[in-house]
Amino acid sequence: METFAKAFPFMVNNFGLLLEKTGEHVYVSLIALAISVLIGLPVGLWLGHIHKGEFLAVSLTNIGRALPSLALIAIFIGLVGIGLVNVTIALVLLAVPPILSYAFEALNSIDRSITKAARGMGMSPLQVLWNVELPLGLPTIFAGLRTSTVLVVSSATLATIAGGGGLGDIILNQVAYGMEGVIAAALWVALLSILADQLMALLLKLVAPAGVKRMSTGLAQG
C-alpha cells in the first residue's frame, strides 16, 4: 500500500516524463487503430451488407483472441526487425478482428424487411448501405471500435520491447523508475484506456442520428 501511495508523488515529480511517454503511447496507438479501421471496417461492412462471410468474421475474432501481442512482437522481430513497424503490425492484428466482426454483425443482424423496403423504394445497394444499414448499425460498429481501442491502448505498453517507446518504457523498467514508477505509469495507461473508450462513446453520440440514439438508449435501459 505504501508503494502504491508513492506512485502519486512520482506522477507529480515526473509529470513531464509521463506526458512525453503518453504522447509516444498515443502516437503508436493511433497509427495502429487507423490502419485497423481502414482494413477491418470496409471488409466487415461489405460482408454484412451482402450477408456472407460469417465464418470468416467469427474465425478472425477467435484467432485474434488467441494470439498474444507479446508473441506477435517476438515473431515479427525476426521478420521486420525492431521498431514501430513491428509494433504496429502486432497491434493491427490484435485490433482488426473486433472491428471486422462487430461491423459484420451490425449490418448482418438488421431486419431484412427494412432493407427490402428500401430497395422497393428505388434505392441502389450503395444507397441502402449508406442511408439505412450504416445508421442502424452504428451502435454495434462503435462497440467494436471501442473494444479495439481499449485493446490497442492497453497493449501498446509492449511497444517498448520492440523499441516503439510509450509508457511501457517506464512500466518495464523497474530498475530505473522503481515500483512506484511502474505503478504510476500503469495507472496512466488505465486512465488513458478509459478516456479513449469514453471518447469513442462521445463520438457515437455526435455522429449517430437522433432515432438511433433513442433506440440505443432504450436498449441500454432495457
N, C-alpha and C positions, 0 to 999 in steps of 0.2 A: 504493500500500500504506500509505503514511503517512497519507493522508486516511482510509482505512478504519480504521486504528488509532485515529484521533482520534474516531471515532464513539462509542467506548465511554466516554471521559471526558464526551462530550456527554450520553450517557444518564444518567450519574451527576449531572452538574451541572444537568440539565433534567428530572429524574425526575418532578417534579410536573406539568410541562407535558405530558410524554409520557403520563402517567396520565390527565390531563384530556382530551387528544385521543383516547386509546384509548377512554375512556368514550363520547365522541361517536361514534366509529367503530363501536363495538359497538351503540350505540343505533340508528344508521341501518341497520346490517346486520340486526339482529333484526326491525325493522319490515318490511323488505323480505322477509326469509325467512318471517316469519309469514304475510304476505299471499300469498306464492308457494305455501306449503304449503296454505293454505285454497283456493286456486284450482286448482293442479295436481294435488294428491293425490286429491281426490274424483273428478275427471274421469278421471284415469289409471286409478284402481282400477275405476271403473264400466265404462269401455271394455274393460279387461282381463277383467273379470268376464263381460261379455256377448260377448267375443271379437270385437269390432268396433272400427273406428276406427284400424287400424294405419297407414293412410295419413296420418291426422291426426297421430298421435304422431310418426311419422318426419319429417313435413313441419315440425312445430313445432320439433323438435330441430335440423333443418338450418337453419331460419330463425334460431333462437336463436344458433347458432354463427356465422352470417353477419352478425349485427347488432352492431357495435361499441358499447360503452357510451358512449363519448365522443360518437359521432354521435347517439345517442338523447338524451343530455342536451342537446345543442345544439338538436335538433329540438323538444324539449319546453319549452325556454326560451321559444320563441315561442308555445307553446300554453298553458302553465300558469304561466309566469314562473319566477323564480329562487327556490329554496328546497327544503325537504325533500320536498315533493310531487313535484317534478321528478326528484330523485334516486331516490326510491322507485319511481316508475313505470319508470325505466330499469333499475334493479336487478331489479325484478319480471319484466320482460320477458326479462332475462338468466337468471333462476333458474327460471322456470316450465317451460321445455322439458325440462330433465333430470329434474325431479321427475315430470312427467307421463309422459314416455316410459319411464322406469325403472319407475314404478308400473304402467303398462300391460303392460310386458314381464314384470314379476314375476308377474302373475296370468294373462296370456295363455299363458305358457310352461308352466304347471302341467299335468301329465299329466291329460287329460280323464277317464281311467278313475277317478281319485281323486275328482273332483267328482261323477261319475256314481254312484259307490258311496255318497257322502254323501247324494245325493238319494234313492237307493234305500233308505237307512236312515230316510227320512222328514224329512230336513232341508229347511227352506224355502230359497229362494235367498239370503235375507239371512243365515241361519244358516251356509250353505255359505261365503259370503263371509267372515263374521266368525270362524268356528271352524276353517275348513280353509284357504281361499285366503290370507287375511291372514298367519297364522303361517308358512305355507310361503314366502310371498313377501317376508317381512321383510328378509332379507339383500339382495335386489335393490332393494327400496324404499329401504333405508337407503343403498345405493350411490348412488342418485340424490340423496338428501338431502345426502350428504357432498359430492358433486360441486357441487351448487348452493351449499352453504355456503362452500366454498373460493372459488368464483367470485364470490360476493357480497362476502365479506370482502376479497378481493384487489382487487376493482373499486371498492369503496366509497371508495378513495382519491380517486376522481374527484368525490366529493361536494363537495369544496371549490370546484370550478368553478361549481357552482350554489348556493353559499352554505350547503352542508349540513354543513360542518365535518369533523372527524375528522383522522386522521393525514395526510391529503392536504394539510392546511394547512401542514404542515412540508415534506413531500416536494416540493410545487410552489412553495416559497418559498425558493429557494436564496439569494436576496439577503439575506434576514433571518437565516437559520439556517446558511448556509454548506453546503458539500458534505458536511461531517461530520454536519450535522443531517439532511440528505436521506438519507444512508446509514443513520443511526441509526433514523429513522422507517421506512424501507423494511425494515430488519431486524425492527422491531417488527411490521410488517404480516405479514411472512413467518412470524414466530413465532406471531402471532395466528391465522393461517390453519391452521398445523399443530395448534395447540391446539384450534381449532374442529373440525377433522377428527377428532382423537382423541376429543373429547367425544362426537361422533356415534357413533363406534365403540363407546365405552363405553356409550352409551345403548342401542345394539342388544343388547349383552350383557345389559343389565338387563331388557329387555322381551321378548327372544326366548325361546320355550320351550326346554327342555333338548334335546329332539330336534333342533330346528332349529339350535341351537348346534353340536351334534356333526356335523350334516350339513354346515354351512358350514365347519367346521374341517377336515373330511375333504376337502372340495373344494379348500380353500386349500392343503392339504398335497400333494394330488394334482397 
